[in-house]
Amino acid sequence: MPAARLPAGSSPLHAGADAGNSAERRPALAGLAGSWMEGAAAHGMNPSSPTPRPNASGRGVNFPRPSWCGDSLAIHPRQAERLRRLNLTTFAAFLTLPRAIVSGHPGRQVCPVSLNDGQGILNAYLKIEQRVPFKERLASAWAGFGFTSKSWRESATLNALEEHDLAPRWIAAGESACGQAFVLIEALEGFVPLPRLAMDCPNCWDDWLARRLGDILARMHGLGFTHPDLYAGHVLAHPQNQEIRLIDWQRSWRSPTLSWRARIRDLAALAATLPRAFASDTRQWTFLRSYLGDDPTMPPDELARQIQAVARRLSCRRHVQHKRMQTAPEQSGLFCLAGDSVCVTPGFVRLFPGAVAAEVKRLCERAGLIALPDGSAGLVRRAIHPAPPSRRWISPQRQVMNLAFRLRRHGLVCPEVLAVGEVPDGRGKLEAFVLTRLLPAKLSLPDSAERRRLLLGRLGEVLSRLHRSGCYFRNDSVALGVTPEGAVVIRRLEGLAVVRRGQGRAARADLRDLGAQLLSRGCSRLDLARVVRGYCRWVPGEPSPAGVRPSFRQAMTMMMLQQSPSISPAPCRESFLHRLFRGTRRLIERPDWARFAGEDWADGILDVPVTDRYHAKQGRSTGRLVLRDSGEKLVVYLKRHYRLPRWTGLLACLFPGRNWSPALQECEHLEWARRQGLAVPRVVAAGEMLAPLGKLQSFLAVEELTDMLPLHEAIPLAQRNLSPRDFELWKRSLTAELARVARELHSRNHFHKDLYLCHFYIERRDTARLPGWRGRVFLIDLHRLGHHPWFSLAWQSKDLAQLLYSSDIAGITVRDRLRFWRLYLGQQWKARRRGLLRWLVALRWRRYQAHNARRKARAARELGLAS
């Protein structure tokens, strides 16, 4: 068969695709809109051109343009009578239809609706654009549709394709004067997307599906239409009837001389997102032969090569990767209450089948943990925001909902969003809230070696899938957890953010943070390598995770080891303006801390009442706090700093990577001392709260040294419990350990600055026996610990003078002090420097004694005056 005559500018392959097929595949644009003309006249519209042939610009199709003044509404004549019976004759009436949001994009929602006029039920999908940007109107005008919205543009395209069995039928479309738009499209009963068909029936990719899909796309291109969003999820198939339909035509355009480049772009988008179960070579060749027809002018192998080249470029784009990964079913929807200001999910309706609006108002009036009727725990996050700066602004609470939908589309398990709302308070501000159902999960590792190995690999795989969905823990530490069933889930949504630039850097930061958490739980380097191996293990055909390739496994393991387990909190990732005007938190916690203190412990840690051994002065307090959980008890000493200098808070805003608060500084000092082999209390939790405009507060919770005594109380007690000979031996060994601890500090040019006997603790039972003291003398209160390599002699004399001053208690003699001096100095000090150090220590010791004598005299005078 000879090739057909080509229009100017078209390729030979275009001719082969059009001339080599039946008459069904040729453009048949005449007579498409006879019914449309009658319906347009019935609704007062001007059917200026009854056929959807090319308009004056050569692009697009003819369709009534919306009015620039007032609302515009177009109704298909086939459904005009049904819509009249339902009183759907105005633009506002369509927006009041009861609906549940199932998907969409920012500013654009897709909602299934049911139209029941008493004579039958018609299922449809309502697409609503809350705001039509000018650039979208400009794109529609460039495509030949005029300055219209995507909704109006899609209805015009569906009207042109109505008689060709390529797309669903449209029912109505409209635009409002305030910038909103909608389109109502009939639902395709019995049709399922290709990704869902691949999950439910992997063997359904038969010859009929390949041939039918090739024929459908050839007819679409033969009519001159292109489909830039031709992803696998937008191709619906009916397995029983063997029919195929294409959806989401809002970016389609038409040209009488459709270029081959546009054709390849459509086919490459389909190839880049096609499920692996449908990507066999045999089916692809069947598809290409059906698409090209009987007499192609270009060989199928050349066509396949060009499609694969474009598909590889498209696969590097993030949105195409998301389309390929969206294989999990989405949530069943959001039900809108009070307009669109409050939305609830079907899970909330199942929990509260009665008055839904009243329950939403009751539950979301307060923030924090709540108990749900099914026994699970819920978390309410509330905030009052200033007036939105722009129409595109989205509150953090609504962002949590968007993230939950995004993660579930990618097959990740995360807390379920039950309700979300943004309600104006009448004073120009916006009150936003979100209610989520918490998951019973925590980051704990099993004892079994085999289960531990599998779990570490799953942790890496889940983090990799999270990164490939475009989400990273930018505002919080990595919040992965393990359920009692052994599934790896995402415990929190508040710290997640969608990152579009710097994804490799964000991925490496998350890996380092996860490595720090695992190291604090006793993981080895081999365990971290298993996590990285799971992170780098991706499915063939999918893009690799951002920032890590398989050849980097060893380097990434070393990078995860670089961060100390609990020396510092996760890096602060908020911007400077966010820290300055909205504040931030930097937290450290032991794995079991949240179990005793509660999931929302950070919200009230600075206000929790502490009465046992409570002491407060100068804007800080110290007290003993007892926490219980299921018969277990955790006792900590809680140090809180309420008033810190404002300049410290401003420095924390400018340089968030450093520890500016006393609590985090002492936490860092304790971890340093523990790494040097010194016995110090273990940190349970610590953090700093930076409020707006540089107001800084901090806290530190250290584990109690249970049943221990300070040395200034333990030494007199040991003198009473032991015989004189045993007490002398007891003091000799204890003095040697004290000298060793002081020498370990000072040899590294670190100085305590409060080295009194009351800051050394030993067990009570050790006062009645002769123990081995190595590692049994605990040192506390390291908040003033400092590193001074240049002025070490001054700080060294200060520590030794403090220790000498505090030794004036019962049971310590001059011989004991000389023994400590000899053991501390050893044989390394020269005689001249020994003399200088001894003179400085004696000078400071006399000054401490004189200062204490003055204080006692002043206290005696004040007592005499008071009496």
Secondary structure, DSSP 8 states (H G I E B T S, - for coil): -------TT--HHHHHHHHTS-GGGS---TTS-HHHHHHHHHTT---S-SS----TTSSS-------SSS-EEEE-GGGHHHHHHTT--SHHHHHTS--EE-EEETTEEEEEEEEE-SS-EEEEEEEEES---HHHHHHHHHTTS-S--HHHHHHHHHHHTGGGTSS--EEEEEE-TTS-EEEEEE--TT-EEHHHHHHH-GGG--HHHHHHHHHHHHHHHHTTEE-TT--GGGEEEETTTTEEEE---TT-EE-TT--HHHHHHHHHHHHHHS-GGG--HHHHHHHHHHHH-SS-SS-HHHHHHHHHHHHHHHHTSHHHHHHHH--S-----EEEETTTTEEE-HHHHHH--S-HHHHHHHHTTS-EEEE-TTS-EEEEEEEEE-S-SSTT---HHHHHHHHHHHHHHTT----EEEEEEEEE-SSS-EEEEEEEE--S-B----SSHHHHHHHHHHHHHHHHHHHHTTEE-SSS---EEE-TTS-EEE--STT-EE-SS-HHHHHHHHHHHHHHHHHHTT--HHHHHHHHHHHH---TTS---TT--GGGHHHHHHHHHHS-SSSS-----S-HHHHHHT-EEEEEE-TTHHHHH-TTHHHHTTT----EEEEEETTEEEEEEEEEETTEEEEEEEEEE----HHHHHHHHH-TTS--SHHHHHHHHHHHHHHTT-----EEEEEEEEEGGGEEEEEEEEE--TTEEEHHHHHHHHHHHS-HHHHHHHHHHHHHHHHHHHHHHHHTTEE-S---GGGEEEEGGGGGS----TTT-EE---TT-EE-SSSHHHHHHHHHHHHHHHT-STT--HHHHHHHHHHHHTTSS-HHHHHHHHHHHHHHHHHHHHHHHHHHHHHHHHHHHH-
